Amino acid sequence: MSTLQKAVILLSGGLDSATVLAIAKSQGFECYCMSFDYGQRHRAELNAAAAIAAAYGAEHKTILLGLGDIGGSALTDDSIEVPQTHEEGIPVTYVPARNTVFLSLALGWAEVLEAQDIFIGVNAVDYSGYPDCRPEFIDSFTQLANVATKAGVEGHKMRIQTPLIDLSKADIIKTGIELGVDYSATVSCYSANEAGEACGQCDSCRFRRLGFENLGVVDPTRYS
């Protein structure tokens, strides 16, 4: 593109969102990164998100949310253990309405920035069964975004960009490596310690590790 267009990037500090940021930058977008302190137990990812945004020269803000007050997820409720084996169906690590809330706040910032693009690293292939990672959800939210905003009503259509949605974890990692992503700086584990070291047992660790193995490259993840 001849002039830089602005985009809001949902940046968790994990592997997928770091790849999405690299993709948006490679497409010529001026990136504005948004992270969420929503009461998650894996707080080390927020430090990773800040460092990753800084490495890409992107403006970054962290929004404080009280999803822990609602609970209902192993990621926000200390009374629910993070499972160490794969669960069938929707697992207890699903956070109720998380991506709906995240995208809504990103949509608000996009309007303020006069940006029409929001990037999110949802994936419908190697994922944990979350309903808000599916194309149906993204399509529905896009429709909502364009009837619920001043920008949409005035003809400036909002776009929810999901460049990873049909990729395997290995393909995501391959894309990131080609774009120079430093995956050693990312934190994906549901139970990462304060130093950002991964447990190696949760679903997120399992999908991440298999992605590197299937691609045949060294896994740079720091395990506890």
Phi and psi restraints in degrees (value plus and minus 20) as a CYANA .aco file:
   2 SER   PHI     -95.9   -55.9
   2 SER   PSI     -53.8   -13.8
   3 THR   PHI    -142.2  -102.2
   3 THR   PSI     130.3   170.3
   4 LEU   PHI     -90.4   -50.4
   4 LEU   PSI     104.9   144.9
   5 GLN   PHI    -118.6   -78.6
   5 GLN   PSI     126.3   166.3
   6 LYS   PHI    -105.3   -65.3
   6 LYS   PSI     128.2   168.2
   7 ALA   PHI    -164.4  -124.4
   7 ALA   PSI     123.0   163.0
   8 VAL   PHI    -115.0   -75.0
   8 VAL   PSI     110.2   150.2
   9 ILE   PHI    -134.3   -94.3
   9 ILE   PSI     101.8   141.8
  10 LEU   PHI     -98.0   -58.0
  10 LEU   PSI      92.9   132.9
  11 LEU   PHI    -139.5   -99.5
  11 LEU   PSI      87.5   127.5
  12 SER   PHI    -106.1   -66.1
  12 SER   PSI     -43.0    -3.0
  13 GLY   PHI      80.7   120.7
  13 GLY   PSI     -21.2    18.8
  14 GLY   PHI    -111.2   -71.2
  14 GLY   PSI    -199.7  -159.7
  15 LEU   PHI     -79.8   -39.8
  15 LEU   PSI     -68.8   -28.8
  16 ASP   PHI     -85.1   -45.1
  16 ASP   PSI     -68.4   -28.4
  17 SER   PHI     -88.3   -48.3
  17 SER   PSI     -52.5   -12.5
  18 ALA   PHI     -84.5   -44.5
  18 ALA   PSI     -58.4   -18.4
  19 THR   PHI     -85.2   -45.2
  19 THR   PSI     -60.8   -20.8
  20 VAL   PHI     -82.7   -42.7
  20 VAL   PSI     -62.5   -22.5
  21 LEU   PHI     -79.5   -39.5
  21 LEU   PSI     -64.4   -24.4
  22 ALA   PHI     -82.5   -42.5
  22 ALA   PSI     -59.1   -19.1
  23 ILE   PHI     -84.3   -44.3
  23 ILE   PSI     -66.7   -26.7
  24 ALA   PHI     -81.0   -41.0
  24 ALA   PSI     -62.3   -22.3
  25 LYS   PHI     -83.2   -43.2
  25 LYS   PSI     -60.8   -20.8
  26 SER   PHI     -86.9   -46.9
  26 SER   PSI     -43.6    -3.6
  27 GLN   PHI    -108.1   -68.1
  27 GLN   PSI     -17.5    22.5
  28 GLY   PHI      71.5   111.5
  28 GLY   PSI      -7.5    32.5
  29 PHE   PHI    -100.8   -60.8
  29 PHE   PSI     126.0   166.0
  30 GLU   PHI    -105.2   -65.2
  30 GLU   PSI      95.2   135.2
  31 CYS   PHI    -118.9   -78.9
  31 CYS   PSI     116.3   156.3
  32 TYR   PHI    -142.5  -102.5
  32 TYR   PSI      94.4   134.4
  33 CYS   PHI    -118.0   -78.0
  33 CYS   PSI     117.6   157.6
  34 MET   PHI    -146.1  -106.1
  34 MET   PSI     105.7   145.7
  35 SER   PHI    -139.6   -99.6
  35 SER   PSI     147.2   187.2
  36 PHE   PHI    -154.2  -114.2
  36 PHE   PSI     105.9   145.9
  37 ASP   PHI    -114.5   -74.5
  37 ASP   PSI      71.5   111.5
  38 TYR   PHI    -128.5   -88.5
  38 TYR   PSI      -4.9    35.1
  39 GLY   PHI      74.6   114.6
  39 GLY   PSI      -6.6    33.4
  40 GLN   PHI     -88.8   -48.8
  40 GLN   PSI     128.5   168.5
  41 ARG   PHI     -96.9   -56.9
  41 ARG   PSI     -43.9    -3.9
  42 HIS   PHI    -112.2   -72.2
  42 HIS   PSI      50.5    90.5
  43 ARG   PHI     -93.6   -53.6
  43 ARG   PSI     -38.6     1.4
  44 ALA   PHI     -80.1   -40.1
  44 ALA   PSI     -44.1    -4.1
  45 GLU   PHI     -83.4   -43.4
  45 GLU   PSI     -48.4    -8.4
  46 LEU   PHI     -88.2   -48.2
  46 LEU   PSI     -58.9   -18.9
  47 ASN   PHI     -84.0   -44.0
  47 ASN   PSI     -59.8   -19.8
  48 ALA   PHI     -83.9   -43.9
  48 ALA   PSI     -62.4   -22.4
  49 ALA   PHI     -80.7   -40.7
  49 ALA   PSI     -63.5   -23.5
  50 ALA   PHI     -82.3   -42.3
  50 ALA   PSI     -62.1   -22.1
  51 ALA   PHI     -88.0   -48.0
  51 ALA   PSI     -59.6   -19.6
  52 ILE   PHI     -86.2   -46.2
  52 ILE   PSI     -64.9   -24.9
  53 ALA   PHI     -79.9   -39.9
  53 ALA   PSI     -62.9   -22.9
  54 ALA   PHI     -82.6   -42.6
  54 ALA   PSI     -59.1   -19.1
  55 ALA   PHI     -83.2   -43.2
  55 ALA   PSI     -48.7    -8.7
  56 TYR   PHI    -116.7   -76.7
  56 TYR   PSI     -15.2    24.8
  57 GLY   PHI      45.1    85.1
  57 GLY   PSI      10.0    50.0
  58 ALA   PHI    -121.2   -81.2
  58 ALA   PSI     122.4   162.4
  59 GLU   PHI     -83.5   -43.5
  59 GLU   PSI     121.8   161.8
  60 HIS   PHI    -160.5  -120.5
  60 HIS   PSI     115.9   155.9
  61 LYS   PHI    -156.8  -116.8
  61 LYS   PSI     128.0   168.0
  62 THR   PHI    -133.3   -93.3
  62 THR   PSI     104.6   144.6
  63 ILE   PHI    -117.9   -77.9
  63 ILE   PSI     111.3   151.3
  64 LEU   PHI    -107.2   -67.2
  64 LEU   PSI     102.1   142.1
  65 LEU   PHI    -145.1  -105.1
  65 LEU   PSI     136.9   176.9
  66 GLY   PHI    -128.0   -88.0
  66 GLY   PSI      22.4    62.4
  67 LEU   PHI     -84.8   -44.8
  67 LEU   PSI     -41.9    -1.9
  68 GLY   PHI     -86.2   -46.2
  68 GLY   PSI     -44.8    -4.8
  69 ASP   PHI     -89.2   -49.2
  69 ASP   PSI     -45.3    -5.3
  70 ILE   PHI    -103.8   -63.8
  70 ILE   PSI     -62.2   -22.2
  71 GLY   PHI      53.2    93.2
  71 GLY   PSI    -170.3  -130.3
  72 GLY   PHI      63.4   103.4
  72 GLY   PSI     -13.0    27.0
  73 SER   PHI    -162.0  -122.0
  73 SER   PSI     127.0   167.0
  74 ALA   PHI     -86.1   -46.1
  74 ALA   PSI     -37.0     3.0
  75 LEU   PHI    -105.3   -65.3
  75 LEU   PSI     -36.8     3.2
  76 THR   PHI    -145.1  -105.1
  76 THR   PSI     -24.9    15.1
  77 ASP   PHI    -145.7  -105.7
  77 ASP   PSI      92.6   132.6
  78 ASP   PHI     -86.2   -46.2
  78 ASP   PSI     -35.3     4.7
  79 SER   PHI    -101.9   -61.9
  79 SER   PSI     -27.7    12.3
  80 ILE   PHI    -129.8   -89.8
  80 ILE   PSI     100.4   140.4
  81 GLU   PHI     -95.5   -55.5
  81 GLU   PSI     123.2   163.2
  82 VAL   PHI     -92.0   -52.0
  82 VAL   PSI     102.1   142.1
  83 PRO   PHI     -86.7   -46.7
  83 PRO   PSI     123.6   163.6
  84 GLN   PHI    -120.8   -80.8
  84 GLN   PSI     -19.6    20.4
  85 THR   PHI    -149.0  -109.0
  85 THR   PSI     136.7   176.7
  86 HIS   PHI     -89.2   -49.2
  86 HIS   PSI     115.7   155.7
  87 GLU   PHI    -123.9   -83.9
  87 GLU   PSI     122.5   162.5
  88 GLU   PHI    -102.0   -62.0
  88 GLU   PSI     132.9   172.9
  89 GLY   PHI      57.2    97.2
  89 GLY   PSI    -179.2  -139.2
  90 ILE   PHI    -103.0   -63.0
  90 ILE   PSI      97.2   137.2
  91 PRO   PHI     -98.1   -58.1
  91 PRO   PSI     149.6   189.6
  92 VAL   PHI     -92.9   -52.9
  92 VAL   PSI     -27.5    12.5
  93 THR   PHI    -102.0   -62.0
  93 THR   PSI     -26.7    13.3
  94 TYR   PHI     -84.0   -44.0
  94 TYR   PSI     109.7   149.7
  95 VAL   PHI    -121.9   -81.9
  95 VAL   PSI      95.1   135.1
  96 PRO   PHI     -72.4   -32.4
  96 PRO   PSI     104.5   144.5
  97 ALA   PHI      45.3    85.3
  97 ALA   PSI      -6.7    33.3
  98 ARG   PHI     -77.0   -37.0
  98 ARG   PSI     -75.1   -35.1
  99 ASN   PHI     -88.3   -48.3
  99 ASN   PSI     -47.9    -7.9
 100 THR   PHI     -84.4   -44.4
 100 THR   PSI     -65.1   -25.1
 101 VAL   PHI     -86.9   -46.9
 101 VAL   PSI     -65.8   -25.8
 102 PHE   PHI     -78.9   -38.9
 102 PHE   PSI     -68.6   -28.6
 103 LEU   PHI     -85.9   -45.9
 103 LEU   PSI     -53.6   -13.6
 104 SER   PHI     -83.4   -43.4
 104 SER   PSI     -63.7   -23.7
 105 LEU   PHI     -90.6   -50.6
 105 LEU   PSI     -57.0   -17.0
 106 ALA   PHI     -83.3   -43.3
 106 ALA   PSI     -57.6   -17.6
 107 LEU   PHI     -82.3   -42.3
 107 LEU   PSI     -62.6   -22.6
 108 GLY   PHI     -81.7   -41.7
 108 GLY   PSI     -64.3   -24.3
 109 TRP   PHI     -87.1   -47.1
 109 TRP   PSI     -57.4   -17.4
 110 ALA   PHI     -80.0   -40.0
 110 ALA   PSI     -61.6   -21.6
 111 GLU   PHI     -82.0   -42.0
 111 GLU   PSI     -63.5   -23.5
 112 VAL   PHI     -82.1   -42.1
 112 VAL   PSI     -59.5   -19.5
 113 LEU   PHI    -100.7   -60.7
 113 LEU   PSI     -28.7    11.3
 114 GLU   PHI      39.9    79.9
 114 GLU   PSI      21.4    61.4
 115 ALA   PHI    -122.2   -82.2
 115 ALA   PSI     123.2   163.2
 116 GLN   PHI    -125.5   -85.5
 116 GLN   PSI     -23.3    16.7
 117 ASP   PHI    -142.0  -102.0
 117 ASP   PSI     112.5   152.5
 118 ILE   PHI    -143.3  -103.3
 118 ILE   PSI     106.4   146.4
 119 PHE   PHI    -124.5   -84.5
 119 PHE   PSI     113.4   153.4
 120 ILE   PHI    -159.1  -119.1
 120 ILE   PSI     121.9   161.9
 121 GLY   PHI    -112.3   -72.3
 121 GLY   PSI      17.7    57.7
 122 VAL   PHI     -88.6   -48.6
 122 VAL   PSI     131.0   171.0
 123 ASN   PHI    -162.7  -122.7
 123 ASN   PSI     112.6   152.6
 124 ALA   PHI    -126.9   -86.9
 124 ALA   PSI      -8.1    31.9
 125 VAL   PHI    -129.0   -89.0
 125 VAL   PSI     -97.6   -57.6
 126 ASP   PHI    -113.5   -73.5
 126 ASP   PSI      60.1   100.1
 127 TYR   PHI    -159.6  -119.6
 127 TYR   PSI     159.9   199.9
 128 SER   PHI    -119.7   -79.7
 128 SER   PSI      -3.1    36.9
 129 GLY   PHI      67.8   107.8
 129 GLY   PSI       0.5    40.5
 130 TYR   PHI     -97.2   -57.2
 130 TYR   PSI     110.3   150.3
 131 PRO   PHI     -86.1   -46.1
 131 PRO   PSI     -45.1    -5.1
 132 ASP   PHI    -111.3   -71.3
 132 ASP   PSI       2.0    42.0
 133 CYS   PHI    -134.7   -94.7
 133 CYS   PSI     -12.4    27.6
 134 ARG   PHI    -115.4   -75.4
 134 ARG   PSI     134.4   174.4
 135 PRO   PHI     -76.7   -36.7
 135 PRO   PSI     -54.3   -14.3
 136 GLU   PHI     -80.6   -40.6
 136 GLU   PSI     -59.0   -19.0
 137 PHE   PHI     -86.9   -46.9
 137 PHE   PSI     -66.7   -26.7
 138 ILE   PHI     -81.8   -41.8
 138 ILE   PSI     -63.7   -23.7
 139 ASP   PHI     -80.4   -40.4
 139 ASP   PSI     -63.5   -23.5
 140 SER   PHI     -86.9   -46.9
 140 SER   PSI     -61.1   -21.1
 141 PHE   PHI     -87.2   -47.2
 141 PHE   PSI     -56.8   -16.8
 142 THR   PHI     -81.0   -41.0
 142 THR   PSI     -62.1   -22.1
 143 GLN   PHI     -80.8   -40.8
 143 GLN   PSI     -64.9   -24.9
 144 LEU   PHI     -79.4   -39.4
 144 LEU   PSI     -66.1   -26.1
 145 ALA   PHI     -77.6   -37.6
 145 ALA   PSI     -54.2   -14.2
 146 ASN   PHI    -109.7   -69.7
 146 ASN   PSI     -25.0    15.0
 147 VAL   PHI    -130.9   -90.9
 147 VAL   PSI     -31.8     8.2
 148 ALA   PHI    -124.9   -84.9
 148 ALA   PSI     -20.5    19.5
 149 THR   PHI    -141.7  -101.7
 149 THR   PSI     132.1   172.1
 150 LYS   PHI     -79.7   -39.7
 150 LYS   PSI     -62.9   -22.9
 151 ALA   PHI     -80.0   -40.0
 151 ALA   PSI     -67.1   -27.1
 152 GLY   PHI     -83.9   -43.9
 152 GLY   PSI     -62.4   -22.4
 153 VAL   PHI     -85.2   -45.2
 153 VAL   PSI     -52.7   -12.7
 154 GLU   PHI    -106.5   -66.5
 154 GLU   PSI     -12.9    27.1
 155 GLY   PHI      74.6   114.6
 155 GLY   PSI     -15.9    24.1
 156 HIS   PHI    -114.7   -74.7
 156 HIS   PSI      64.0   104.0
 157 LYS   PHI     -82.4   -42.4
 157 LYS   PSI     112.6   152.6
 158 MET   PHI    -104.9   -64.9
 158 MET   PSI     121.2   161.2
 159 ARG   PHI    -143.0  -103.0
 159 ARG   PSI     108.4   148.4
 160 ILE   PHI    -117.8   -77.8
 160 ILE   PSI      89.4   129.4
 161 GLN   PHI    -110.6   -70.6
 161 GLN   PSI     104.8   144.8
 162 THR   PHI    -148.3  -108.3
 162 THR   PSI      50.1    90.1
 163 PRO   PHI     -86.1   -46.1
 163 PRO   PSI     -34.4     5.6
 164 LEU   PHI    -121.7   -81.7
 164 LEU   PSI     -21.8    18.2
 165 ILE   PHI     -81.7   -41.7
 165 ILE   PSI     -50.2   -10.2
 166 ASP   PHI    -128.4   -88.4
 166 ASP   PSI      -8.4    31.6
 167 LEU   PHI    -118.0   -78.0
 167 LEU   PSI     126.2   166.2
 168 SER   PHI     -93.5   -53.5
 168 SER   PSI     144.5   184.5
 169 LYS   PHI     -81.7   -41.7
 169 LYS   PSI     -57.4   -17.4
 170 ALA   PHI     -83.1   -43.1
 170 ALA   PSI     -60.6   -20.6
 171 ASP   PHI     -88.5   -48.5
 171 ASP   PSI     -54.8   -14.8
 172 ILE   PHI     -82.4   -42.4
 172 ILE   PSI     -67.2   -27.2
 173 ILE   PHI     -83.8   -43.8
 173 ILE   PSI     -61.4   -21.4
 174 LYS   PHI     -79.1   -39.1
 174 LYS   PSI     -64.6   -24.6
 175 THR   PHI     -80.7   -40.7
 175 THR   PSI     -65.3   -25.3
 176 GLY   PHI     -84.1   -44.1
 176 GLY   PSI     -61.4   -21.4
 177 ILE   PHI     -81.3   -41.3
 177 ILE   PSI     -61.8   -21.8
 178 GLU   PHI     -82.4   -42.4
 178 GLU   PSI     -48.2    -8.2
 179 LEU   PHI    -115.5   -75.5
 179 LEU   PSI     -17.1    22.9
 180 GLY   PHI      63.3   103.3
 180 GLY   PSI       1.7    41.7
 181 VAL   PHI     -88.0   -48.0
 181 VAL   PSI     113.2   153.2
 182 ASP   PHI    -112.1   -72.1
 182 ASP   PSI      74.6   114.6
 183 TYR   PHI     -91.9   -51.9
 183 TYR   PSI     -35.2     4.8
 184 SER   PHI     -88.5   -48.5
 184 SER   PSI     -38.2     1.8
 185 ALA   PHI    -108.8   -68.8
 185 ALA   PSI     -25.9    14.1
 186 THR   PHI    -115.9   -75.9
 186 THR   PSI     133.1   173.1
 187 VAL   PHI    -148.2  -108.2
 187 VAL   PSI      96.8   136.8
 188 SER   PHI    -132.4   -92.4
 188 SER   PSI     -39.0     1.0
 189 CYS   PHI     -83.4   -43.4
 189 CYS   PSI     119.0   159.0
 190 TYR   PHI     -89.9   -49.9
 190 TYR   PSI     -41.3    -1.3
 191 SER   PHI    -147.1  -107.1
 191 SER   PSI      13.6    53.6
 192 ALA   PHI     -79.4   -39.4
 192 ALA   PSI     124.2   164.2
 193 ASN   PHI    -100.9   -60.9
 193 ASN   PSI    -199.0  -159.0
 194 GLU   PHI     -82.9   -42.9
 194 GLU   PSI     -45.6    -5.6
 195 ALA   PHI    -103.3   -63.3
 195 ALA   PSI     -22.0    18.0
 196 GLY   PHI      64.8   104.8
 196 GLY   PSI      -7.3    32.7
 197 GLU   PHI    -102.0   -62.0
 197 GLU   PSI     117.3   157.3
 198 ALA   PHI    -106.9   -66.9
 198 ALA   PSI     133.7   173.7
 199 CYS   PHI     -96.9   -56.9
 199 CYS   PSI     -49.4    -9.4
 200 GLY   PHI      60.5   100.5
 200 GLY   PSI     -19.4    20.6
 201 GLN   PHI    -138.1   -98.1
 201 GLN   PSI     -48.4    -8.4
 202 CYS   PHI     -92.1   -52.1
 202 CYS   PSI     149.0   189.0
 203 ASP   PHI     -76.0   -36.0
 203 ASP   PSI     -64.0   -24.0
 204 SER   PHI     -82.1   -42.1
 204 SER   PSI     -62.7   -22.7
 205 CYS   PHI     -83.8   -43.8
 205 CYS   PSI     -61.1   -21.1
 206 ARG   PHI     -83.9   -43.9
 206 ARG   PSI     -68.2   -28.2
 207 PHE   PHI     -83.2   -43.2
 207 PHE   PSI     -59.8   -19.8
 208 ARG   PHI     -84.7   -44.7
 208 ARG   PSI     -68.7   -28.7
 209 ARG   PHI     -81.7   -41.7
 209 ARG   PSI     -63.3   -23.3
 210 LEU   PHI     -84.1   -44.1
 210 LEU   PSI     -52.8   -12.8
 211 GLY   PHI     -81.3   -41.3
 211 GLY   PSI     -66.2   -26.2
 212 PHE   PHI     -85.5   -45.5
 212 PHE   PSI     -61.7   -21.7
 213 GLU   PHI     -83.1   -43.1
 213 GLU   PSI     -64.8   -24.8
 214 ASN   PHI     -86.5   -46.5
 214 ASN   PSI     -49.2    -9.2
 215 LEU   PHI    -101.5   -61.5
 215 LEU   PSI     -39.9     0.1
 216 GLY   PHI      59.1    99.1
 216 GLY   PSI      11.2    51.2
 217 VAL   PHI    -142.2  -102.2
 217 VAL   PSI     142.0   182.0
 218 VAL   PHI     -88.1   -48.1
 218 VAL   PSI     113.9   153.9
 219 ASP   PHI    -102.4   -62.4
 219 ASP   PSI      94.4   134.4
 220 PRO   PHI    -106.6   -66.6
 220 PRO   PSI     -14.6    25.4
 221 THR   PHI     -81.7   -41.7
 221 THR   PSI     118.3   158.3
 222 ARG   PHI    -111.5   -71.5
 222 ARG   PSI      94.0   134.0
 223 TYR   PHI    -120.5   -80.5
 223 TYR   PSI     126.1   166.1
